[in-house]
C-alpha cells in the first residue's frame, strides 16, 4: 500500500514538473504534439518512480 502511494506521488510530482515545462512551450505545439508530450510525461514519470522505489 505504502509503495503504491509513493509510486503515485513520485509520478505525480514528475508529471507536474513536466507539465510546467510543456506549458512554457505549448504555444509552439499543436494538439497531437501536446498529446504525445503528455504520454511521454506519464511514461517517464512512471519509470522514474519505479527507479526511485527500487533503490
N, C-alpha and C positions, 0 to 999 in steps of 0.2 A: 504494500500500500504506500509506504513512505517513498520507496524507489520510484513508483509511478508518479507521485506528486512532484518529486524532484525532477524527473524527466520532463514532465509537462511544464513546470516552472522554468526550467532552463530553455526549453524550446520556445516558450512564450517570450522570454527575455531576448533571446537571439532574434526572433521574428520581429519584435517591436523595434529593435535597433536597425534591423534590415529595412523595415517599413519606413523608418525615418529617413534613411538614406535614399530610398526609392522616391519618397515624397519630394525630396530636393531636386531630383532629376525627372520627375514624372511629366512635366510639360513637354519634354522631348520624346516621350514614349507614346506609342499607340496602344489600343486595348489589348491586342494579342501579346505585345511585349510586356505589358503590366501583368497579364495572366501568367506568362512564363516566369516572370520575376517572382511572383507570389509562390509559384510552385517551387522554384529554387530556394526561396526563403524557408518554406516549410521543410523541404528535404534536408537542406543543410542544417537547419535548427535541430531536427531530429538526430542527425548524425553527430552533431556537436554534443548534444545532450547525452547520447549513448556513450560517447568517448569520455565525457566527464564522469559519468556514473561508474564506468568500468575501472577508472583509476582510483 
